[in-house]
Amino acid sequence: MKLKKLLKQLESLFDADRERLQEKEKGLVRVLKNLEERERKLEVKISAEIDDEERELLGQELSIVQLQRQKGALLLTRIREGNKQ
């Protein structure tokens, strides 16, 4: 009886950890979608901008957003690999 109870507790701990990782994954996917939308908007602004200085500033902001998306995608890959194990 004790062994069954311990196994049940252990299983509930693994389930809680799995749920926590899934919530992180969902949140990260939302953030990545927002960053992708922001990237598209910046690209449109850059193409419509006439002033060179403003284009340069928007380009810098765009590069920051792209780096954030790359880091987020890498983190998402790590989270998903952790879910498989």
C-alpha positions, 0 to 999 in steps of 0.5 A, spaced: 500 500 500 505 504 501 508 503 494 502 505 491 501 511 494 508 513 493 508 512 486 501 516 485 505 522 489 510 521 484 506 521 478 502 527 480 509 531 481 511 529 474 504 531 471 505 538 475 511 539 472 509 537 465 503 542 466 508 548 468 512 547 462 506 547 457 504 553 460 511 556 459 510 554 452 503 557 451 506 563 453 512 563 449 508 562 443 504 568 444 510 572 445 513 570 439 507 571 435 506 578 438 514 579 436 512 577 429 507 582 428 511 587 431 516 585 426 512 586 420 509 592 422 516 595 423 518 593 416 512 596 413 514 603 417 521 602 414 519 601 407 514 607 407 519 612 411 522 617 407 527 620 412 534 616 412 535 617 420 528 615 422 529 609 417 535 607 421 532 608 428 526 603 425 532 598 422 535 598 429 529 597 433 527 591 427 534 588 429 532 588 436 525 585 435 529 579 430 534 578 435 528 577 441 524 572 436 531 568 435 532 567 442 525 566 444 525 560 438 531 557 441 528 557 448 521 554 445 525 549 442 529 547 448 522 547 452 519 542 447 525 538 447 524 537 455 517 535 454 519 529 449 523 526 455 
